[in-house]
Amino acid sequence: MEVLDMDADLKAHCQQAIKTLHDCLEREQRQYGDEQDRVAFMEHEAPAPDPCIETYNELLETILNADVPNEDIVDALELGELRARLMRDLSRTQS
């Protein structure tokens, strides 16, 4: 993946990934409803491609490959509830 500067293109790319991820998670919630935990457990037991996880991993990779401190990117994005998870995963990759 190419290295990106923290500019409008990077921010737009990240915001699009966040929107795609939120849409994916909402779709799963509508589809599975109260069965979400059971479905997540079954997916863990027999892994299959998960478009939500793939989108999240792409966002994480974009931030890691940017030519800007990760915290600056995260602070510039509208992450909502994803912020804590993203910061945790970014810190794990830097350890």
C-alpha positions in Angstrom: 0.0 0.0 0.0 1.3 3.5 -0.8 2.4 5.9 1.8 0.0 8.9 2.1 0.5 12.3 3.6 -2.1 13.7 6.0 -4.0 15.8 3.5 -7.5 16.0 2.2 -7.1 12.7 0.2 -6.0 10.8 3.3 -8.7 12.1 5.5 -11.3 11.5 2.8 -10.0 7.9 2.3 -10.2 7.2 6.0 -13.6 8.8 6.4 -14.9 6.7 3.6 -13.5 3.6 5.2 -15.2 4.6 8.5 -18.5 5.2 6.8 -18.3 1.8 5.0 -17.4 0.1 8.3 -20.3 1.7 10.1 -22.7 0.7 7.3 -21.4 -2.8 7.4 -21.8 -3.1 11.2 -25.4 -1.6 11.0 -26.3 -4.1 8.2 -25.0 -7.0 10.4 -27.0 -5.7 13.4 -30.2 -5.5 11.3 -29.5 -8.9 9.7 -28.6 -10.8 12.9 -30.3 -8.7 15.7 -30.2 -10.5 19.0 -28.3 -13.4 17.4 -25.2 -11.2 16.8 -23.1 -12.7 19.6 -24.0 -16.3 18.6 -23.1 -15.5 14.9 -19.8 -13.9 16.0 -19.0 -17.0 18.0 -19.8 -19.3 15.0 -17.6 -17.1 12.8 -14.8 -17.4 15.3 -15.1 -21.2 15.3 -15.3 -21.5 11.5 -13.7 -18.3 10.1 -15.0 -17.0 6.8 -14.3 -13.7 5.1 -15.9 -10.9 7.0 -16.4 -7.6 5.0 -16.6 -5.5 8.2 -13.3 -6.9 9.5 -11.7 -6.5 6.1 -12.8 -2.8 6.0 -11.5 -2.2 9.5 -8.1 -3.8 8.7 -7.9 -1.6 5.5 -8.5 1.5 7.7 -5.8 0.3 10.2 -3.4 -0.4 7.4 -4.0 3.0 5.8 -3.3 4.8 9.1 -0.2 2.7 9.7 1.2 3.5 6.2 0.5 7.2 6.3 3.5 9.6 6.6 1.9 11.2 9.6 1.8 10.2 13.3 -1.0 7.8 13.9 -2.4 9.9 16.8 -2.7 12.9 14.5 -4.7 11.0 12.0 -7.0 9.5 14.6 -7.6 12.9 16.2 -8.5 14.3 12.8 -11.1 11.6 12.1 -14.7 11.3 13.3 -14.4 7.8 14.7 -17.0 7.7 17.5 -17.0 4.4 19.3 -14.2 3.0 17.0 -11.6 5.4 18.4 -10.7 3.3 21.5 -10.5 0.1 19.5 -8.4 1.7 16.7 -6.0 3.3 19.2 -5.6 -0.1 21.0 -4.9 -1.9 17.7 -2.5 0.8 16.6 -0.5 0.6 19.9 -0.3 -3.2 19.5 1.2 -2.9 16.1 3.8 -0.5 17.3 4.9 -2.7 20.2 
